[in-house]
Amino acid sequence: MVNEAIIKLTQDNGRVKLVGQMNFDSVASLLNSAQISFDNGDIEVDLSEVSRFNSASLALLLEWMKKAEQKGVQIKYHSAPEQLMVIAKAYGIAHELPLSNTEQD
């Protein structure tokens, strides 16, 4: 059986790339294991290769934003697909998340 909760996180200094699906299982996995290092300054998270988002995805992005603020750095999410933008708007938090649907904002 194929595990559809697989998501890969890679970080090169301040650039983070996520690849895969962000669902309840993969978000739990990211929260419990792979974490972004906020010790090297501002963070840019590339969401261009994430194929699925849900409300758990928003919770993860908000958690990372909170950790970045605690460390005194900024985090930006770019190449956010329309699906994520729609979910963020539906929950009324689109204005709180530093989301961009382009490579550079």
ABEGO torsion letter per residue (X at the ends): XBBAABBBBBBBEABBBBBEBBBAAAAAAAAABBBBBAAAEBBBBBAAABABBBAAAAAAAAAAAAAAAAAGBBBBBBGBBAAAAAAAAAAGAAAABBBBABABX
